[in-house]
Amino acid sequence: MAIKPPLTLSACLKGFREYLLADRRFSPATVQSYCANIEWIIRHFGDVSLTDVTLQMVLRLKSQLFQRGAKESRVAVVLYTLRAVLQYARDILDYNTLDPQLIRTPRPPSREVVYLNDSELESFLNAIPLYYICGTPNPDFRESASVRS
């Protein structure tokens, strides 16, 4: 078995782009976004070898993104990109990399649910037209039925 040369992020970018388009069937816009994320990682962490990526590095990446003011969704997209490139290196190029499933994306913060009070609910329900302005019944009053159930 021949020893493979180190595979850096920049070295796999062209093949990764083709993998995303052909194998994963991502849209061109998503592929462009993933490639931009790889370039961002290279600028901020260097052109690391994919076999050298560790959970500690991923944690550092998450931490830096949050320190720069990134929201959970931005951090998640960068981590999904890293997962995808590691999966590409494992499955297509047969490199022994960190298991992509070990990379966890941040959970969005939970939001408080604000319920309508009785008068707000009544106003909302009354806004759904059951009749046309001319007085004929609205044959398509599914909106009302779905809201009232």
C-alpha positions in Angstrom: 0.0 0.0 0.0 1.5 3.3 -1.1 1.7 6.2 1.3 -0.6 9.0 0.2 0.7 12.6 0.2 -1.0 15.0 2.6 -4.3 16.3 1.3 -4.8 19.9 2.1 -8.0 21.9 1.9 -6.8 23.8 -1.1 -5.6 20.7 -2.9 -9.0 19.0 -2.7 -11.1 22.1 -3.6 -11.5 21.3 -7.3 -12.5 17.7 -6.8 -14.7 18.7 -3.8 -16.6 21.1 -6.1 -17.2 18.3 -8.6 -18.2 15.9 -5.8 -20.8 18.4 -4.5 -22.3 19.0 -7.9 -22.3 15.4 -9.3 -22.5 13.1 -6.2 -24.3 15.2 -3.7 -26.4 17.0 -6.3 -26.1 20.4 -4.6 -27.2 23.5 -6.4 -24.4 25.7 -7.9 -25.2 28.4 -5.3 -24.7 25.9 -2.5 -21.5 24.6 -4.0 -20.2 28.2 -4.3 -21.1 28.8 -0.7 -19.3 25.7 0.5 -16.2 26.6 -1.5 -16.2 30.1 -0.1 -16.4 28.5 3.4 -13.4 26.3 2.6 -11.5 29.4 1.5 -12.5 31.2 4.7 -11.2 28.3 6.8 -7.9 28.4 4.8 -7.5 32.1 5.4 -8.1 31.9 9.2 -6.6 28.5 10.0 -4.2 27.9 7.3 -4.2 25.2 4.5 -4.4 22.3 6.9 -4.1 18.7 5.9 -7.5 17.0 6.2 -5.9 14.1 8.1 -4.8 16.5 10.7 -8.3 17.9 11.5 -9.2 17.1 15.1 -12.1 17.8 17.3 -10.0 20.3 19.1 -9.4 22.3 15.9 -13.2 22.2 15.2 -13.8 23.5 18.7 -11.3 26.3 18.0 -13.0 27.1 14.7 -16.5 27.3 16.4 -15.1 29.5 19.1 -13.4 31.9 16.7 -16.6 32.2 14.6 -18.7 33.0 17.7 -16.0 35.5 18.9 -16.3 37.3 15.5 -20.0 37.7 16.1 -21.3 34.9 13.9 -24.7 33.5 14.7 -25.5 29.8 15.1 -26.7 29.5 11.5 -23.4 30.8 10.1 -21.4 28.5 12.4 -23.5 25.6 11.4 -23.0 26.2 7.6 -19.2 26.3 8.1 -19.3 23.1 10.1 -21.5 21.4 7.5 -18.9 22.4 4.9 -16.1 20.9 7.0 -18.1 17.7 7.5 -18.7 17.5 3.7 -15.1 17.9 2.8 -14.0 15.3 5.4 -16.7 12.9 4.0 -15.3 13.5 0.5 -11.8 12.8 1.6 -12.9 9.6 3.3 -15.4 8.2 0.8 -14.0 9.3 -2.6 -10.2 9.8 -1.9 -9.9 7.1 0.7 -8.1 9.2 3.3 -8.3 8.4 7.0 -9.9 11.5 8.5 -11.8 12.5 11.5 -15.3 11.0 11.4 -17.5 13.8 10.1 -20.4 12.7 12.3 -18.4 13.7 15.4 -18.7 17.4 14.3 -21.7 18.8 16.1 -23.3 22.0 15.0 -24.6 24.5 17.5 -28.2 24.4 18.4 -30.2 27.6 17.9 -31.2 29.4 21.1 -34.7 28.5 22.3 -37.2 31.2 21.8 -40.1 32.1 24.1 -43.5 31.3 22.7 -45.9 34.2 23.0 -49.5 33.1 22.9 -52.4 35.2 21.7 -54.9 36.3 24.3 -58.6 35.7 23.8 -59.4 39.0 22.1 -56.3 38.7 19.8 -57.4 35.1 18.8 -60.9 36.3 18.2 -59.7 39.1 16.0 -57.5 36.7 14.0 -60.3 34.3 13.4 -62.7 37.0 12.4 -60.2 38.2 9.8 -60.6 35.0 7.8 -63.3 35.6 5.2 -66.1 33.0 5.2 -68.1 35.1 2.7 -67.1 37.3 -0.3 -67.9 41.0 -0.1 -70.9 40.5 -2.3 -72.4 38.1 0.3 -71.9 34.8 -1.4 -70.2 32.0 0.6 -66.5 31.6 0.0 -66.1 28.1 -1.4 -62.5 27.9 -0.3 -62.7 28.4 3.4 -60.1 25.8 4.3 -58.0 28.5 6.0 -60.7 28.9 8.5 -61.1 25.2 9.0 -57.4 24.6 9.5 -57.1 27.5 12.0 -60.1 26.5 14.0 -59.1 22.9 14.4 
